[in-house]
Amino acid sequence: MAAPAEVTIKDLSGKWVMDKNVSTPADPVLNTQGVSWALRKTIGMITLTLDVKQTVEADGVTFIKIEQIGTGGFKGTTEERRLDCKLKEHVDSVFGTVNGCTRWINLDQINDPFPIEYQNTPEDIKFLTEDWIEDDCEKGGPNGEKHIDSFVRNEKRSWTARQIWGFSMIDNERHYVRRVVVKTLNGKTVHHVKLVYNWKP
């Protein structure tokens, strides 16, 4: 189901179901991220729902908590993101120990540095910034930003992942989308991933 017009990046609270038909297959990416064969196969057979709660904390910083729930009672990861661009360690049940940060962004800020080592390529930038809805109605950040930018680095498993969140038109319908670049630290393996979500009323 398409996202309601009133649901924007300002508040993603609600349930979102991944649409596998138009999303990038997960298995090769999860393999690069060091996820076991058995767990990859389980993830490949289920449908993931994101249960999103987005709030603004007392200091004015946006906080997003996402519980991933799979069909058949599968318990996925829990995402907790504070949009202050400060580095934070997180131990994830699927992806291991990562360091990362999250921030509000407009696409013309895509090359602004993170407080952690990361290298963009022109191909990465093109992928991360293409095919978004950029209308004024998509403004949701404290300074009118239209996107959320999140980065994590896993030293032990030797990979990084950068995500841009926003809304795109998919088959003539407006959907919540994440564009993700996952790469090994040596840059030899790179995945450009598009994740598309249906709104669940």
C-alpha positions in Angstrom: 0.0 0.0 0.0 1.2 3.5 -0.8 2.2 5.8 2.0 -0.5 8.3 3.0 0.3 11.8 1.9 0.4 13.0 5.6 3.2 10.5 6.5 6.6 12.0 5.8 10.1 11.7 7.0 9.1 14.1 9.8 7.3 11.2 11.5 7.6 7.6 10.2 5.8 6.1 13.1 3.7 3.1 12.1 4.2 -0.2 10.4 6.0 -0.7 7.1 6.2 -4.0 5.3 9.1 -4.7 3.0 8.1 -5.3 -0.6 10.4 -8.0 -1.9 9.1 -7.8 -5.4 10.7 -4.4 -6.0 13.5 -4.5 -3.4 17.1 -5.7 -4.0 17.6 -9.4 -3.0 19.1 -9.6 0.5 21.2 -12.7 0.4 24.4 -11.5 -1.4 24.4 -8.4 0.8 24.0 -10.3 4.0 26.8 -12.6 3.0 29.1 -9.7 2.6 28.0 -8.5 6.1 29.1 -11.8 7.6 25.6 -13.2 8.3 25.5 -17.0 8.6 24.1 -19.1 5.8 21.3 -20.5 8.0 20.2 -17.0 9.1 20.3 -15.7 5.6 18.1 -18.5 4.4 15.6 -17.8 7.2 15.5 -14.1 6.3 15.0 -15.0 2.7 11.9 -17.0 3.5 10.1 -14.4 5.7 8.5 -11.0 5.2 9.9 -8.3 7.5 7.7 -5.6 9.0 9.2 -2.5 10.6 7.4 -1.2 13.7 8.6 2.4 13.8 8.3 4.9 16.7 9.7 8.4 16.0 9.8 11.0 18.7 11.5 14.3 19.5 13.5 14.2 22.8 13.7 16.9 25.4 16.8 18.4 23.9 15.1 18.7 20.5 16.9 15.7 18.8 14.8 13.2 16.9 14.9 9.6 18.1 13.8 6.7 16.0 13.3 3.1 17.4 12.5 0.4 14.9 11.6 -3.2 15.8 11.9 -5.6 12.9 9.4 -8.4 13.1 9.3 -11.3 10.6 6.4 -13.6 9.7 6.3 -16.8 11.7 7.4 -14.9 14.9 10.9 -14.2 13.7 12.6 -11.5 15.8 14.8 -9.3 13.7 17.1 -6.5 14.7 16.2 -3.4 16.8 17.3 -0.1 15.3 17.8 2.8 17.6 18.9 6.0 15.9 19.4 9.4 17.4 19.7 12.1 14.7 22.6 14.1 16.2 25.4 12.7 14.0 27.3 11.5 17.1 29.1 8.3 17.0 27.5 5.4 18.9 28.4 1.7 19.4 25.6 -0.8 18.9 25.6 -4.6 19.3 23.2 -6.1 16.8 21.9 -9.6 16.9 22.2 -10.0 13.1 25.0 -7.6 12.1 27.4 -7.8 15.1 29.1 -4.8 16.8 28.9 -1.6 14.7 29.8 2.0 15.2 27.7 4.6 13.5 25.8 7.8 13.4 22.6 9.2 11.9 21.6 12.7 10.8 19.1 14.8 8.9 20.3 15.7 5.4 19.4 17.3 2.1 20.9 15.7 -1.0 23.2 18.6 -1.6 24.9 17.8 1.7 25.7 14.2 0.7 29.4 14.8 0.7 29.5 16.4 4.2 31.9 14.3 6.4 30.9 11.8 9.0 32.8 11.6 12.4 34.1 8.2 11.2 36.2 7.1 8.2 34.1 6.6 5.0 34.9 6.9 1.3 32.2 7.8 -1.3 32.7 7.0 -5.0 30.8 8.9 -7.8 28.8 5.7 -8.4 27.8 5.6 -4.7 26.7 9.2 -4.7 24.7 8.8 -7.9 22.9 5.8 -6.5 22.2 7.4 -3.1 20.8 10.6 -4.6 18.7 9.4 -7.5 14.9 8.9 -7.9 13.7 10.7 -4.8 10.6 12.8 -4.4 12.1 16.3 -3.7 8.8 18.3 -3.4 8.5 20.8 -0.5 5.8 18.6 1.1 8.6 16.1 1.9 10.4 18.5 4.2 10.5 16.9 7.7 13.8 17.8 9.4 14.2 20.7 11.8 15.8 22.8 9.0 13.5 21.5 6.2 15.6 18.4 5.4 13.9 15.8 3.3 16.1 12.8 4.1 17.7 10.8 6.9 21.3 9.7 6.4 22.7 6.8 8.5 26.2 5.2 8.5 27.6 2.2 10.3 31.0 0.5 10.3 31.8 -3.0 11.4 35.5 -3.4 12.0 35.4 -7.1 12.9 33.5 -8.2 9.8 35.2 -5.5 7.6 32.2 -3.7 6.1 30.4 -0.3 6.1 26.8 0.6 5.2 25.4 4.0 4.4 21.7 4.5 4.0 19.6 7.4 2.7 15.9 7.4 3.7 13.1 9.2 2.0 10.1 8.7 -0.3 10.1 7.7 -3.9 7.5 6.9 -6.6 7.4 3.1 -7.2 4.9 1.9 -9.9 3.2 5.3 -9.7 2.7 5.1 -6.0 4.6 7.0 -3.2 6.6 4.6 -0.9 9.1 4.8 1.9 12.5 3.8 0.5 16.0 3.2 1.8 18.9 3.4 -0.6 21.9 1.6 0.9 25.5 1.2 -0.1 27.2 -1.7 1.6 30.9 -2.3 0.9 33.9 -4.1 2.3 36.6 -2.0 4.0 39.0 -2.7 1.1 36.3 -1.5 -1.4 36.5 -4.7 -3.5 32.9 -5.7 -2.9 30.1 -3.1 -3.3 26.4 -3.5 -3.2 23.9 -0.9 -4.2 20.6 -1.8 -2.4 17.1 -0.4 -2.7 14.6 -1.4 0.0 11.0 -0.5 -0.6 8.3 -0.5 2.1 4.5 -0.7 1.9 2.5 1.2 4.5 0.5 -1.1 6.8 -2.6 0.7 8.2 
